[in-house]
Amino acid sequence: MFKYKYILLSIVLALGFTSCKRVKKYDVSLLYPNWADGIAITYLAKNIIEDKGYKVSMKRLEPGPIFASIARGDEDIYMDAWLPYTHKNYWDRFGDRVDLLGSVFDDGSTGLVVPEYVTIQDIEELNKYKDKFNGEIYGISSGAGIFANTNKAIKEYRLEYSQLPSSETSMVAALKKAINEKEWIVITGWKPHFMWSQYNLKLLKDSKNIFPTDKISIISRKEFDKDEPELSKFFKNFKLNEVLLNELMSTVSENNDPNIGAKRFYQKYKSSLSQWLKPKIQN
């Protein structure tokens, strides 16, 4: 009787350990925010990686949960970390638990943006024309670094404005409507972004340097470099200049499915982009 109980216990324990073991159905997991640059960059990476025989998992989250997931080791890669300034709060919390692989683009700028026909040039001029702007700054989600920096700008410049949180899509739609009607509008904006190729815009001068230049950086979970050396090299090689990045974002934004736009861009530049990653060696 004891013998049978021992065998049964062994089977239960074996099944338990098997069920607890993480079964990985993909080679790399990519997280991305609901922003034009993050969507475009990440879907381009997906197309290149899959073309080389790897399996990719994709998940869209807000930046806070993205940093937390990477830091816990639950997910692998985030390609749209604006460092060292815009995402400073997240880096201060999670930076010691993630690895910095490299940067996609080294001249990312953020700030307050107006159409070219708006006659002001500086953030300090906003209060003078408060009525023309209805005392409103169109922003994106409250979890974004640029949202926090804009609130800081409102305080530092003593602006008599309120920031309206919304999605990036809603903000760009408000910009488009205002431009079509030649109305004054101020939004939170950044470069690179496809809206710069669609509209004549300008960044307002920021004498207090609240919106400094960032690098669009790629971060990974700890040990990713060791676990996936070839993929790690790929992300370290992943760099685009402003012209290509704007073209990528414009191509992606023209399609309801970002994967279609990213694939179209990849096919156009495949001869150079495909050199970033070797084909996966099949077991």
KEKE-3310 file (N, C-alpha, C; in steps of 0.2 Angstrom, whole numbers, plus 5000, padded with zeros to 4 digits):
npx = (5004:5009:5019:5012:5006:5017:5021:5010:5011:5024:5020:5011:5019:5028:5019:5015:5027:5030:5019:5021:5032:5038:5032:5038:5032:5037:5051:5055:5048:5040:5036:5026:5020:5005:5009:5015:5028:5033:5025:5028:5042:5043:5035:5042:5053:5048:5044:5057:5063:5054:5055:5068:5066:5062:5051:5039:5031:5019:5014:5004:5005:5004:5017:5022:5018:5025:5039:5039:5036:5046:5057:5053:5056:5046:5044:5053:5058:5059:5057:5055:5060:5062:5075:5088:5078:5064:5057:5062:5057:5052:5064:5072:5065:5065:5077:5089:5086:5085:5092:5101:5101:5104:5102:5089:5087:5095:5092:5080:5066:5056:5041:5031:5020:5015:5005:5012:5007:5003:5008:5016:5032:5038:5037:5035:5027:5014:5004:5000:4992:4981:4967:4965:4970:4961:4965:4970:4980:4983:4986:4993:4991:4990:5000:5012:5028:5030:5018:5019:5030:5025:5015:5024:5030:5019:5019:5032:5033:5022:5010:4993:4985:4977:4981:4974:4971:4972:4971:4985:4980:4968:4973:4981:4970:4963:4972:4973:4960:4960:4970:4964:4954:4961:4963:4970:4980:4988:4999:5005:5020:5032:5048:5055:5040:5026:5017:5025:5028:5016:5010:5013:5023:5029:5041:5039:5050:5060:5065:5068:5072:5065:5060:5071:5083:5082:5087:5080:5078:5083:5078:5080:5076:5085:5098:5094:5103:5112:5104:5099:5109:5111:5099:5100:5111:5105:5096:5105:5110:5100:5096:5090:5090:5083:5076:5073:5066:5055:5049:5046:5036:5026:5022:5017:5007:4998:4990:4977:4981:4995:5006:5005:5010:5023:5028:5028:5037:5049:5051:5055:5067:5074:5087:5096:5092:5090:5102:5105:5102:5105:5099:5089:5095:5089:5084)
npy = (4994:5006:5007:5010:5022:5030:5030:5036:5049:5053:5054:5065:5075:5076:5080:5092:5100:5100:5107:5120:5124:5136:5137:5142:5149:5157:5166:5179:5192:5207:5223:5237:5255:5264:5274:5283:5282:5271:5261:5259:5257:5245:5236:5235:5229:5217:5211:5210:5201:5190:5186:5180:5168:5167:5167:5178:5187:5200:5214:5227:5240:5253:5265:5264:5250:5243:5246:5240:5226:5222:5224:5214:5203:5197:5200:5203:5214:5232:5245:5259:5268:5283:5291:5301:5308:5310:5298:5298:5296:5283:5276:5279:5271:5258:5256:5249:5236:5232:5230:5241:5241:5248:5262:5268:5280:5295:5308:5313:5324:5333:5343:5358:5361:5370:5375:5381:5394:5400:5414:5415:5411:5406:5397:5406:5415:5411:5414:5427:5425:5418:5417:5414:5402:5395:5393:5380:5365:5352:5336:5319:5303:5302:5294:5296:5302:5315:5321:5323:5331:5342:5347:5351:5361:5370:5374:5380:5390:5397:5396:5400:5389:5373:5356:5344:5328:5314:5302:5298:5298:5305:5317:5321:5321:5332:5342:5341:5345:5359:5365:5363:5372:5384:5388:5392:5382:5372:5359:5344:5338:5328:5324:5311:5310:5306:5317:5328:5327:5329:5341:5358:5363:5369:5369:5376:5388:5384:5390:5387:5374:5362:5353:5343:5335:5318:5301:5288:5274:5256:5244:5229:5214:5208:5197:5194:5196:5186:5175:5176:5179:5182:5189:5199:5206:5210:5220:5229:5233:5240:5254:5269:5283:5301:5303:5290:5285:5294:5291:5278:5279:5286:5277:5267:5273:5275:5264:5253:5242:5240:5231:5228:5240:5241:5230:5233:5243:5237:5228:5236:5241:5230:5224:5231:5231:5218:5213:5215:5204:5187:5172:5161:5147:5132:5119)
npz = (5000:5004:4994:4983:4986:4986:4973:4967:4973:4968:4954:4955:4960:4949:4938:4944:4944:4930:4925:4931:4925:4914:4898:4883:4869:4860:4853:4856:4866:4862:4869:4867:4866:4863:4853:4839:4835:4843:4839:4825:4825:4832:4825:4814:4818:4822:4809:4803:4812:4811:4798:4798:4804:4817:4831:4837:4850:4853:4862:4868:4879:4892:4896:4910:4915:4905:4908:4921:4918:4910:4920:4929:4922:4915:4902:4886:4878:4875:4864:4864:4873:4880:4884:4892:4899:4896:4900:4913:4926:4926:4923:4935:4944:4939:4932:4937:4936:4923:4906:4896:4879:4867:4855:4845:4839:4840:4842:4848:4850:4861:4866:4866:4853:4839:4824:4809:4805:4817:4826:4837:4845:4856:4872:4882:4877:4877:4887:4884:4873:4877:4876:4862:4861:4869:4882:4883:4882:4871:4875:4878:4884:4902:4908:4901:4898:4893:4896:4910:4909:4903:4912:4921:4914:4913:4926:4929:4919:4923:4917:4911:4909:4905:4904:4892:4894:4882:4869:4858:4845:4846:4849:4838:4828:4833:4830:4816:4813:4818:4810:4797:4799:4801:4814:4831:4840:4852:4855:4863:4857:4847:4840:4831:4821:4811:4809:4806:4793:4787:4791:4792:4805:4821:4834:4850:4857:4871:4884:4897:4897:4899:4891:4885:4874:4869:4868:4858:4865:4867:4878:4888:4897:4911:4908:4895:4885:4887:4885:4873:4862:4848:4844:4853:4848:4836:4841:4846:4834:4828:4820:4815:4804:4804:4792:4787:4798:4798:4786:4788:4799:4792:4782:4790:4797:4787:4785:4791:4798:4807:4804:4791:4785:4790:4785:4772:4771:4776:4765:4755:4759:4762:4758:4765:4779:4782:4785:4798:4806:4808:4800:4809:4817:4815:4826)
capx = (5000:5014:5022:5007:5005:5024:5021:5005:5014:5029:5017:5008:5024:5031:5015:5016:5033:5029:5014:5024:5038:5036:5033:5039:5030:5040:5059:5056:5042:5041:5031:5026:5015:5001:5012:5016:5035:5034:5021:5031:5048:5042:5032:5047:5058:5044:5045:5063:5064:5050:5058:5074:5064:5060:5044:5038:5025:5018:5009:5003:5004:5006:5024:5023:5017:5030:5045:5038:5036:5053:5061:5052:5058:5041:5044:5060:5061:5055:5061:5053:5061:5065:5080:5087:5074:5056:5055:5067:5054:5052:5071:5074:5062:5067:5083:5094:5083:5084:5098:5101:5105:5107:5097:5086:5088:5099:5090:5072:5065:5049:5039:5024:5020:5009:5005:5017:5004:5003:5013:5021:5038:5041:5032:5034:5022:5007:4999:4998:4987:4977:4960:4965:4971:4956:4968:4971:4985:4981:4991:4992:4989:4993:5006:5017:5033:5029:5012:5022:5035:5020:5013:5030:5031:5014:5020:5038:5032:5016:5005:4986:4982:4976:4982:4969:4974:4969:4975:4989:4976:4963:4977:4982:4964:4962:4977:4971:4954:4962:4973:4959:4950:4965:4962:4976:4980:4995:4999:5012:5023:5039:5051:5052:5033:5023:5014:5029:5028:5010:5008:5019:5023:5035:5042:5040:5056:5059:5071:5069:5075:5060:5060:5078:5084:5082:5088:5075:5082:5080:5079:5079:5076:5091:5100:5092:5109:5115:5099:5097:5114:5110:5094:5103:5115:5101:5093:5110:5112:5094:5096:5087:5090:5077:5072:5070:5061:5048:5046:5043:5030:5021:5020:5013:5001:4993:4987:4974:4985:5002:5010:5006:5014:5029:5031:5030:5044:5054:5052:5058:5074:5076:5094:5101:5089:5090:5109:5105:5101:5107:5093:5089:5098:5084:5086)
capy = (5000:5012:5008:5013:5029:5033:5030:5041:5055:5055:5056:5071:5080:5077:5084:5099:5103:5101:5113:5126:5126:5141:5134:5147:5148:5162:5167:5185:5196:5214:5227:5244:5259:5266:5280:5282:5280:5265:5256:5258:5254:5238:5231:5234:5224:5210:5209:5208:5195:5184:5184:5176:5162:5168:5168:5185:5189:5207:5216:5234:5243:5260:5264:5261:5243:5241:5246:5235:5220:5221:5224:5208:5198:5194:5201:5204:5220:5238:5248:5266:5271:5290:5292:5300:5313:5310:5293:5298:5293:5275:5274:5279:5266:5251:5256:5245:5229:5231:5232:5246:5238:5253:5267:5268:5286:5299:5315:5314:5330:5334:5350:5361:5362:5374:5376:5387:5400:5403:5419:5415:5407:5404:5395:5411:5420:5408:5418:5433:5423:5412:5417:5411:5394:5393:5391:5372:5361:5345:5331:5312:5299:5304:5290:5298:5307:5321:5323:5325:5337:5348:5349:5355:5368:5374:5377:5384:5396:5400:5396:5400:5384:5366:5351:5339:5321:5310:5297:5302:5298:5310:5324:5322:5323:5339:5346:5341:5350:5366:5367:5364:5378:5389:5390:5392:5376:5370:5352:5341:5335:5326:5322:5310:5309:5307:5323:5333:5327:5330:5348:5363:5364:5372:5368:5383:5388:5382:5393:5384:5367:5357:5347:5342:5330:5311:5295:5283:5268:5249:5241:5222:5211:5205:5190:5193:5196:5179:5169:5176:5183:5184:5194:5205:5209:5213:5226:5234:5236:5243:5261:5273:5291:5304:5302:5284:5285:5298:5287:5272:5281:5288:5271:5263:5277:5275:5257:5252:5237:5243:5226:5229:5246:5240:5225:5236:5247:5232:5225:5242:5242:5223:5222:5233:5230:5211:5212:5216:5198:5181:5167:5157:5140:5127:5113)
capz = (5000:5005:4988:4978:4988:4985:4966:4966:4975:4963:4948:4956:4960:4942:4935:4946:4941:4923:4924:4933:4921:4909:4891:4879:4862:4855:4854:4859:4867:4861:4871:4864:4868:4858:4850:4832:4834:4846:4835:4819:4826:4835:4820:4809:4821:4821:4802:4802:4816:4809:4791:4799:4806:4824:4833:4840:4854:4854:4867:4869:4886:4894:4898:4917:4915:4901:4912:4926:4915:4908:4926:4932:4918:4912:4895:4884:4875:4874:4859:4863:4880:4879:4889:4899:4902:4896:4904:4919:4932:4926:4924:4942:4947:4936:4928:4939:4934:4916:4903:4890:4873:4862:4854:4838:4836:4845:4842:4849:4854:4863:4868:4864:4846:4836:4817:4807:4804:4823:4826:4843:4844:4862:4877:4887:4874:4877:4891:4880:4868:4881:4873:4856:4862:4874:4888:4883:4878:4870:4877:4877:4890:4908:4910:4897:4901:4890:4900:4916:4908:4901:4918:4924:4910:4915:4933:4928:4915:4926:4911:4913:4904:4908:4899:4891:4892:4877:4866:4853:4839:4847:4849:4831:4825:4835:4827:4809:4813:4819:4804:4792:4800:4803:4821:4835:4844:4855:4857:4865:4851:4847:4834:4825:4821:4805:4808:4804:4786:4785:4792:4794:4812:4824:4841:4853:4861:4878:4887:4904:4895:4902:4886:4882:4869:4871:4864:4858:4868:4868:4885:4889:4904:4913:4905:4888:4881:4888:4883:4865:4859:4841:4844:4857:4843:4831:4844:4846:4827:4825:4820:4809:4804:4804:4785:4786:4803:4796:4781:4791:4803:4788:4779:4795:4798:4781:4785:4798:4801:4807:4802:4783:4783:4792:4780:4765:4772:4776:4759:4751:4762:4765:4757:4771:4785:4784:4787:4805:4810:4804:4800:4815:4816:4817:4829)
cpx = (5004:5017:5018:5006:5011:5024:5016:5008:5020:5026:5014:5013:5027:5026:5015:5021:5033:5024:5017:5029:5035:5037:5033:5038:5033:5048:5060:5049:5044:5035:5031:5020:5011:5003:5015:5023:5036:5031:5025:5038:5047:5039:5037:5052:5054:5045:5051:5065:5061:5053:5064:5072:5062:5053:5043:5031:5025:5013:5009:5001:5006:5013:5026:5023:5023:5037:5045:5039:5043:5058:5059:5054:5053:5041:5051:5062:5056:5059:5059:5054:5065:5069:5086:5082:5067:5054:5060:5063:5053:5059:5074:5071:5064:5074:5089:5092:5082:5091:5097:5105:5107:5101:5095:5088:5090:5097:5082:5071:5057:5047:5032:5025:5014:5010:5009:5014:5003:5009:5018:5027:5041:5036:5030:5028:5014:5002:4996:4992:4982:4970:4960:4966:4966:4959:4969:4977:4983:4987:4989:4990:4993:4999:5012:5022:5032:5023:5015:5026:5030:5017:5018:5031:5025:5016:5026:5037:5025:5011:4998:4983:4981:4978:4977:4972:4969:4973:4979:4984:4971:4967:4978:4976:4962:4966:4975:4964:4955:4965:4968:4955:4954:4964:4969:4975:4987:4994:5005:5014:5030:5041:5055:5044:5030:5020:5018:5030:5021:5007:5014:5018:5029:5035:5043:5047:5055:5066:5073:5072:5071:5060:5066:5078:5085:5085:5082:5079:5079:5082:5077:5078:5083:5092:5098:5098:5113:5111:5098:5103:5113:5104:5096:5107:5111:5098:5099:5112:5106:5094:5093:5088:5083:5073:5069:5064:5054:5045:5042:5036:5024:5018:5015:5007:4995:4989:4983:4978:4992:5007:5011:5010:5021:5032:5032:5036:5050:5056:5056:5065:5077:5084:5098:5098:5090:5097:5110:5105:5102:5100:5094:5091:5092:5087:5083)
cpy = (5006:5013:5012:5021:5033:5035:5036:5048:5058:5057:5063:5077:5081:5081:5091:5103:5105:5107:5119:5129:5131:5138:5140:5146:5152:5163:5174:5189:5203:5218:5234:5248:5261:5273:5278:5279:5273:5259:5254:5255:5246:5233:5230:5229:5217:5207:5206:5201:5189:5182:5180:5170:5162:5169:5174:5185:5197:5209:5224:5236:5250:5259:5262:5254:5240:5240:5240:5228:5218:5220:5217:5202:5194:5194:5203:5211:5226:5243:5256:5269:5278:5292:5297:5304:5312:5304:5292:5294:5286:5273:5274:5273:5259:5250:5251:5237:5228:5232:5236:5243:5243:5258:5267:5274:5291:5306:5316:5320:5330:5341:5352:5363:5366:5374:5382:5393:5404:5408:5419:5410:5404:5402:5401:5416:5417:5412:5424:5431:5417:5412:5413:5404:5391:5391:5383:5370:5354:5340:5324:5309:5302:5300:5292:5303:5314:5325:5326:5332:5343:5351:5353:5361:5373:5378:5382:5390:5400:5401:5396:5395:5377:5361:5346:5333:5318:5305:5301:5303:5304:5317:5326:5324:5330:5344:5347:5346:5357:5368:5368:5370:5384:5392:5389:5386:5374:5363:5350:5337:5332:5324:5316:5308:5310:5314:5329:5333:5329:5337:5352:5365:5367:5370:5375:5382:5387:5384:5390:5376:5362:5351:5346:5336:5323:5307:5290:5276:5261:5246:5233:5220:5209:5198:5189:5192:5189:5174:5170:5181:5186:5190:5200:5209:5213:5220:5231:5237:5240:5250:5264:5280:5294:5303:5296:5283:5288:5294:5281:5273:5283:5282:5267:5266:5277:5269:5256:5246:5239:5238:5226:5235:5245:5235:5228:5240:5242:5229:5230:5242:5235:5222:5225:5231:5222:5209:5212:5209:5192:5176:5163:5150:5135:5121:5107)
cpz = (5000:4998:4983:4980:4986:4977:4964:4967:4970:4956:4949:4956:4953:4938:4937:4944:4934:4922:4926:4929:4915:4902:4886:4872:4857:4857:4858:4860:4866:4864:4868:4866:4862:4855:4843:4831:4837:4842:4829:4820:4828:4830:4815:4812:4821:4814:4801:4805:4813:4802:4792:4803:4814:4825:4838:4844:4854:4859:4868:4876:4887:4897:4905:4917:4911:4905:4917:4924:4913:4914:4929:4928:4915:4904:4893:4882:4874:4870:4859:4870:4878:4885:4887:4903:4902:4900:4911:4925:4932:4926:4931:4946:4945:4933:4930:4938:4927:4912:4897:4884:4868:4861:4846:4835:4842:4846:4843:4853:4855:4865:4866:4857:4844:4828:4815:4807:4811:4824:4832:4841:4850:4867:4881:4884:4875:4881:4888:4875:4871:4878:4866:4856:4867:4881:4889:4879:4877:4871:4875:4883:4896:4911:4906:4900:4899:4893:4906:4915:4906:4907:4922:4921:4912:4922:4932:4924:4918:4920:4914:4909:4908:4902:4898:4889:4887:4874:4860:4846:4840:4846:4842:4827:4827:4831:4819:4809:4813:4813:4798:4793:4802:4810:4825:4839:4846:4857:4860:4859:4852:4840:4835:4826:4814:4804:4805:4796:4783:4785:4793:4801:4815:4832:4845:4857:4868:4882:4894:4903:4899:4897:4882:4877:4872:4866:4864:4859:4868:4874:4884:4896:4905:4910:4898:4883:4881:4884:4875:4862:4852:4841:4848:4852:4838:4834:4845:4839:4825:4826:4814:4809:4803:4798:4785:4792:4801:4791:4784:4795:4798:4784:4783:4796:4793:4781:4792:4802:4801:4804:4794:4781:4785:4787:4774:4766:4772:4769:4754:4753:4764:4764:4762:4778:4787:4786:4795:4809:4805:4805:4806:4813:4819:4820:4826)
residu = (MET:PHE:LYS:TYR:LYS:TYR:ILE:LEU:LEU:SER:ILE:VAL:LEU:ALA:LEU:GLY:PHE:THR:SER:CYS:LYS:ARG:VAL:LYS:LYS:TYR:ASP:VAL:SER:LEU:LEU:TYR:PRO:ASN:TRP:ALA:ASP:GLY:ILE:ALA:ILE:THR:TYR:LEU:ALA:LYS:ASN:ILE:ILE:GLU:ASP:LYS:GLY:TYR:LYS:VAL:SER:MET:LYS:ARG:LEU:GLU:PRO:GLY:PRO:ILE:PHE:ALA:SER:ILE:ALA:ARG:GLY:ASP:GLU:ASP:ILE:TYR:MET:ASP:ALA:TRP:LEU:PRO:TYR:THR:HIS:LYS:ASN:TYR:TRP:ASP:ARG:PHE:GLY:ASP:ARG:VAL:ASP:LEU:LEU:GLY:SER:VAL:PHE:ASP:ASP:GLY:SER:THR:GLY:LEU:VAL:VAL:PRO:GLU:TYR:VAL:THR:ILE:GLN:ASP:ILE:GLU:GLU:LEU:ASN:LYS:TYR:LYS:ASP:LYS:PHE:ASN:GLY:GLU:ILE:TYR:GLY:ILE:SER:SER:GLY:ALA:GLY:ILE:PHE:ALA:ASN:THR:ASN:LYS:ALA:ILE:LYS:GLU:TYR:ARG:LEU:GLU:TYR:SER:GLN:LEU:PRO:SER:SER:GLU:THR:SER:MET:VAL:ALA:ALA:LEU:LYS:LYS:ALA:ILE:ASN:GLU:LYS:GLU:TRP:ILE:VAL:ILE:THR:GLY:TRP:LYS:PRO:HIS:PHE:MET:TRP:SER:GLN:TYR:ASN:LEU:LYS:LEU:LEU:LYS:ASP:SER:LYS:ASN:ILE:PHE:PRO:THR:ASP:LYS:ILE:SER:ILE:ILE:SER:ARG:LYS:GLU:PHE:ASP:LYS:ASP:GLU:PRO:GLU:LEU:SER:LYS:PHE:PHE:LYS:ASN:PHE:LYS:LEU:ASN:GLU:VAL:LEU:LEU:ASN:GLU:LEU:MET:SER:THR:VAL:SER:GLU:ASN:ASN:ASP:PRO:ASN:ILE:GLY:ALA:LYS:ARG:PHE:TYR:GLN:LYS:TYR:LYS:SER:SER:LEU:SER:GLN:TRP:LEU:LYS:PRO:LYS:ILE:GLN:ASN)
# end
